[in-house]
Amino acid sequence: MEISSKEEAIQQLLYDVESLMEDLYQSGFDTVHDSTLEALKNRNKQTAAYGMQLLSDMLLQLTDSLEMRRHQTKKQEDSLINVYTEVNQYVRLCREKIECDKGVNYYMV
């Protein structure tokens, strides 16, 4: 039972991160709402607490870049899109790993 609740908690966290990435996609990097930035900061802390340090670091980098970008008058090319796509790929791979683990647990029991 405990494993299931851990899986569910991680799945919910991944869903939350995925929703934030969708919000960014829809709003664009230049018009990010304060609530989205705050949610990114919260997910950054949460992913670190769950031991997902790479994802936490990527979310921090994304948040910092978005905050700096808001104060620039001349937009310049940066690696923001790379971090964005890496976060999305990380979430997708985590979801696949969870599904594989479920299959292993199903057939091992």
CYANA upper distance limits for C-alpha pairs under 8 A (distance plus 0.5 A):
  1 MET  CA      5 SER  CA      7.04
  2 GLU  CA      6 LYS  CA      6.81
  3 ILE  CA      7 GLU  CA      6.63
  4 SER  CA      8 GLU  CA      6.58
  5 SER  CA      9 ALA  CA      6.56
  6 LYS  CA     10 ILE  CA      6.71
  7 GLU  CA     11 GLN  CA      6.47
  7 GLU  CA     98 ILE  CA      7.82
  8 GLU  CA     12 GLN  CA      6.55
  9 ALA  CA     13 LEU  CA      6.72
 10 ILE  CA     14 LEU  CA      6.61
 10 ILE  CA     50 TYR  CA      8.45
 11 GLN  CA     15 TYR  CA      6.56
 11 GLN  CA     95 ARG  CA      7.78
 12 GLN  CA     16 ASP  CA      6.64
 13 LEU  CA     17 VAL  CA      6.79
 13 LEU  CA     43 ARG  CA      8.13
 13 LEU  CA     46 GLN  CA      8.50
 13 LEU  CA     47 THR  CA      8.16
 14 LEU  CA     18 GLU  CA      6.54
 14 LEU  CA     91 VAL  CA      6.55
 14 LEU  CA     94 CYS  CA      8.46
 14 LEU  CA     95 ARG  CA      8.24
 15 TYR  CA     19 SER  CA      6.61
 16 ASP  CA     20 LEU  CA      6.82
 16 ASP  CA     43 ARG  CA      8.37
 17 VAL  CA     21 MET  CA      6.80
 17 VAL  CA     40 LEU  CA      8.26
 17 VAL  CA     43 ARG  CA      7.39
 17 VAL  CA     91 VAL  CA      8.26
 18 GLU  CA     22 GLU  CA      6.79
 18 GLU  CA     88 ASN  CA      7.43
 18 GLU  CA     91 VAL  CA      7.54
 19 SER  CA     23 ASP  CA      6.74
 20 LEU  CA     24 LEU  CA      6.77
 20 LEU  CA     36 THR  CA      7.42
 20 LEU  CA     39 ALA  CA      8.17
 20 LEU  CA     40 LEU  CA      7.72
 21 MET  CA     25 TYR  CA      6.66
 21 MET  CA     84 TYR  CA      7.88
 21 MET  CA     88 ASN  CA      7.76
 22 GLU  CA     26 GLN  CA      6.70
 23 ASP  CA     27 SER  CA      6.57
 23 ASP  CA     36 THR  CA      8.16
 24 LEU  CA     28 GLY  CA      5.98
 24 LEU  CA     29 PHE  CA      6.89
 24 LEU  CA     32 VAL  CA      7.35
 25 TYR  CA     29 PHE  CA      8.16
 27 SER  CA     31 THR  CA      6.45
 27 SER  CA     32 VAL  CA      6.79
 28 GLY  CA     32 VAL  CA      7.34
 29 PHE  CA     66 LEU  CA      7.10
 29 PHE  CA     69 ARG  CA      8.40
 30 ASP  CA     66 LEU  CA      8.19
 30 ASP  CA     69 ARG  CA      7.39
 30 ASP  CA     70 ARG  CA      6.83
 31 THR  CA     70 ARG  CA      8.09
 32 VAL  CA     36 THR  CA      7.12
 32 VAL  CA     37 LEU  CA      7.64
 32 VAL  CA     66 LEU  CA      7.97
 32 VAL  CA     70 ARG  CA      8.45
 33 HIS  CA     37 LEU  CA      7.11
 34 ASP  CA     38 GLU  CA      6.70
 35 SER  CA     39 ALA  CA      6.56
 36 THR  CA     40 LEU  CA      6.66
 37 LEU  CA     41 LYS  CA      6.82
 37 LEU  CA     63 THR  CA      6.82
 37 LEU  CA     66 LEU  CA      8.47
 37 LEU  CA     67 GLU  CA      8.29
 38 GLU  CA     42 ASN  CA      6.80
 39 ALA  CA     43 ARG  CA      6.66
 40 LEU  CA     44 ASN  CA      6.53
 40 LEU  CA     59 LEU  CA      7.04
 40 LEU  CA     60 LEU  CA      8.24
 40 LEU  CA     63 THR  CA      6.94
 41 LYS  CA     45 LYS  CA      6.97
 41 LYS  CA     59 LEU  CA      8.00
 41 LYS  CA     60 LEU  CA      7.44
 41 LYS  CA     63 THR  CA      7.43
 42 ASN  CA     46 GLN  CA      6.67
 43 ARG  CA     47 THR  CA      6.37
 43 ARG  CA     56 SER  CA      8.04
 43 ARG  CA     59 LEU  CA      8.11
 44 ASN  CA     48 ALA  CA      6.84
 44 ASN  CA     55 LEU  CA      8.09
 44 ASN  CA     56 SER  CA      5.12
 44 ASN  CA     57 ASP  CA      7.82
 44 ASN  CA     59 LEU  CA      6.04
 44 ASN  CA     60 LEU  CA      6.57
 45 LYS  CA     49 ALA  CA      6.75
 45 LYS  CA     56 SER  CA      7.38
 46 GLN  CA     50 TYR  CA      6.82
 46 GLN  CA     56 SER  CA      8.38
 47 THR  CA     51 GLY  CA      6.89
 47 THR  CA     52 MET  CA      5.61
 47 THR  CA     53 GLN  CA      7.23
 47 THR  CA     55 LEU  CA      7.15
 47 THR  CA     56 SER  CA      5.81
 48 ALA  CA     52 MET  CA      5.82
 48 ALA  CA     53 GLN  CA      5.57
 48 ALA  CA     55 LEU  CA      8.30
 48 ALA  CA     56 SER  CA      5.84
 52 MET  CA     56 SER  CA      6.68
 53 GLN  CA     57 ASP  CA      6.52
 54 LEU  CA     58 MET  CA      6.74
 55 LEU  CA     59 LEU  CA      6.64
 55 LEU  CA     87 VAL  CA      7.18
 55 LEU  CA     90 TYR  CA      7.69
 56 SER  CA     60 LEU  CA      6.67
 57 ASP  CA     61 GLN  CA      6.65
 58 MET  CA     62 LEU  CA      6.57
 58 MET  CA     83 VAL  CA      6.87
 58 MET  CA     86 GLU  CA      8.34
 58 MET  CA     87 VAL  CA      7.11
 59 LEU  CA     63 THR  CA      6.51
 59 LEU  CA     87 VAL  CA      7.94
 60 LEU  CA     64 ASP  CA      6.55
 61 GLN  CA     65 SER  CA      6.56
 61 GLN  CA     83 VAL  CA      8.08
 62 LEU  CA     66 LEU  CA      6.58
 62 LEU  CA     80 LEU  CA      7.07
 62 LEU  CA     83 VAL  CA      6.92
 62 LEU  CA     84 TYR  CA      7.54
 63 THR  CA     67 GLU  CA      6.64
 64 ASP  CA     68 MET  CA      6.71
 65 SER  CA     69 ARG  CA      6.50
 65 SER  CA     80 LEU  CA      7.32
 66 LEU  CA     70 ARG  CA      6.87
 66 LEU  CA     80 LEU  CA      8.43
 67 GLU  CA     71 HIS  CA      7.71
 68 MET  CA     72 GLN  CA      7.36
 69 ARG  CA     75 LYS  CA      7.77
 79 SER  CA     83 VAL  CA      6.99
 80 LEU  CA     84 TYR  CA      6.68
 81 ILE  CA     85 THR  CA      6.65
 82 ASN  CA     86 GLU  CA      6.63
 83 VAL  CA     87 VAL  CA      6.68
 84 TYR  CA     88 ASN  CA      6.95
 85 THR  CA     89 GLN  CA      6.61
 86 GLU  CA     90 TYR  CA      6.51
 87 VAL  CA     91 VAL  CA      6.73
 88 ASN  CA     92 ARG  CA      6.75
 89 GLN  CA     93 LEU  CA      6.63
 90 TYR  CA     94 CYS  CA      6.63
 91 VAL  CA     95 ARG  CA      6.74
 92 ARG  CA     96 GLU  CA      6.83
 93 LEU  CA     97 LYS  CA      6.65
 94 CYS  CA     98 ILE  CA      6.70
 95 ARG  CA     99 GLU  CA      6.83
 96 GLU  CA    100 CYS  CA      6.72
 97 LYS  CA    101 ASP  CA      6.61
 98 ILE  CA    102 LYS  CA      6.69
 99 GLU  CA    103 GLY  CA      6.85
100 CYS  CA    104 VAL  CA      6.78
101 ASP  CA    105 ASN  CA      6.57
102 LYS  CA    106 TYR  CA      6.52
103 GLY  CA    107 TYR  CA      6.76
104 VAL  CA    108 MET  CA      6.42
105 ASN  CA    109 VAL  CA      6.62
